[in-house]
Amino acid sequence: MLKCKEISQMSSDYLDKNLNWKEAFSLRIHIAMCKHCHRFVQHLRLTIECAKGMKEELTSTDSVDHVINNMTKK
């Protein structure tokens, strides 16, 4: 059985469907039994979906500076 550290390393490939069937099956079994890894994969999936849904790209330095300033205010 895979360890939690292996799950965190394989999660992105799993969500991108870049694992062979044995690896994907092992990962699914682990996240079905481990609530922490299940939550980690859910959060990663949500992060990817949110990033895909962003309408504006951060290309200018002003935009990046704006985001950094907003992050440090919290």
C-alpha positions in Angstrom: 0.0 0.0 0.0 1.1 3.5 -0.8 2.3 5.9 2.0 0.8 9.4 2.4 4.0 11.0 1.2 3.7 9.0 -2.1 0.1 10.1 -2.5 1.1 13.7 -2.2 3.8 13.2 -4.8 1.5 11.3 -7.2 -1.7 13.4 -6.8 -1.0 15.8 -9.6 -0.3 13.0 -12.1 -3.4 11.2 -10.9 -5.6 14.2 -11.5 -3.9 14.7 -14.9 -4.6 11.0 -15.7 -0.9 10.3 -16.1 -0.7 7.2 -13.9 -1.0 3.6 -15.1 -4.0 1.7 -14.0 -2.1 0.0 -11.1 -0.8 3.3 -9.7 -4.2 4.9 -10.0 -6.0 2.0 -8.4 -3.5 2.0 -5.5 -4.0 5.7 -5.0 -7.8 5.4 -5.1 -7.6 2.7 -2.4 -5.4 4.8 -0.2 -7.6 7.9 -0.4 -10.7 5.8 0.2 -9.1 4.8 3.6 -7.2 7.9 4.5 -9.2 11.0 5.2 -6.2 13.3 5.2 -5.0 12.2 1.7 -8.6 12.3 0.5 -8.9 15.9 1.7 -5.5 16.7 0.1 -6.5 15.4 -3.3 -9.9 17.2 -3.1 -8.1 20.5 -2.3 -5.7 20.0 -5.1 -8.5 19.2 -7.5 -10.3 22.4 -6.4 -7.2 24.5 -6.8 -6.7 23.2 -10.3 -10.3 23.9 -11.2 -10.1 27.4 -9.8 -6.9 28.2 -11.7 -8.5 27.0 -14.9 -11.5 29.2 -14.2 -9.5 32.4 -13.8 -10.5 34.8 -16.6 -7.6 37.2 -16.3 -4.0 36.2 -16.7 -1.4 37.8 -14.5 1.0 39.1 -17.2 2.0 42.5 -16.1 4.2 43.4 -13.2 1.4 45.7 -11.8 -1.0 42.8 -11.6 1.5 40.5 -9.8 2.3 43.3 -7.4 -1.4 43.9 -6.7 -1.9 40.2 -5.9 1.1 40.1 -3.6 0.0 43.3 -1.8 -3.5 41.8 -1.2 -2.0 38.5 0.1 0.2 40.3 2.6 -2.6 42.4 4.0 -4.4 39.3 5.4 
